[in-house]
Amino acid sequence: MEINVPICNICGSTQFVLNERFQNMRCEVCKSAPRQRRIHYILNEKIPNWTALRVHEFAPFRDWIKTRVTDYSASQYYPDKVLGKNVGGFRNENIEKLTFRDCSIDLFLVEDLLEHIFDPEQAVSELLRTCKHGGWILGTVPLDGWRSKSQVCAKLDELGELIYLKEPKYHGAPAGSHASLVVWEYGNDFEDLLCNWAGDHNLEFFSGAMPQYEIKRDNRSTFLIRKKVLKKSI
């Protein structure tokens, strides 16, 4: 009888271990979580020749993408530094006010970031502005599975002062203070929200178990936006 052994589609390992905190399976070799293995599945299945594209990754945790792409850049956000400049080996970018030229990036990777953005609709607009026609925006957001409607947890007033609407909660971050404020708690309406923000661009969502990659539990919405191609005038 054939036995199908789960494999990590990032590093090729077949060794996984249970992460007690998040109750999901991590690769013992490259330490990838289910969401990263799903991202790589989408890259390989949905985006032809993605390693040869111009790729920009926001707040990367590992070098999984960097080591595979020939034209790669990455950014963190340092609010007290000049946007668009190099800070500690990363480009300094505010996703709500990107410094990239219009239609200049083939593929954006936005992993677990939109929940920390005060104006995610503006962020999606900026991504679409700077993405090439026919290019992609691939991202994830964590979901509160019991919550039907997304909630805003904090906002900025007219003077830019932070106002907490709920008890503040933080996620780990790869740069700066290593603690990123949760501004949005997304619920089951996230797909509807993103559909509105993405407008008439093509949008796909991915979820569910993928036992071949040891993905059993991943409380996230993974999305892929394809920027529409301009029609040629006759």
Order of alpha helices (4+ residues) and beta strands (2+ residues): beta-beta-alpha-beta-beta-beta-beta-beta-alpha-beta-beta-beta-beta-beta-beta-beta-alpha-beta-beta
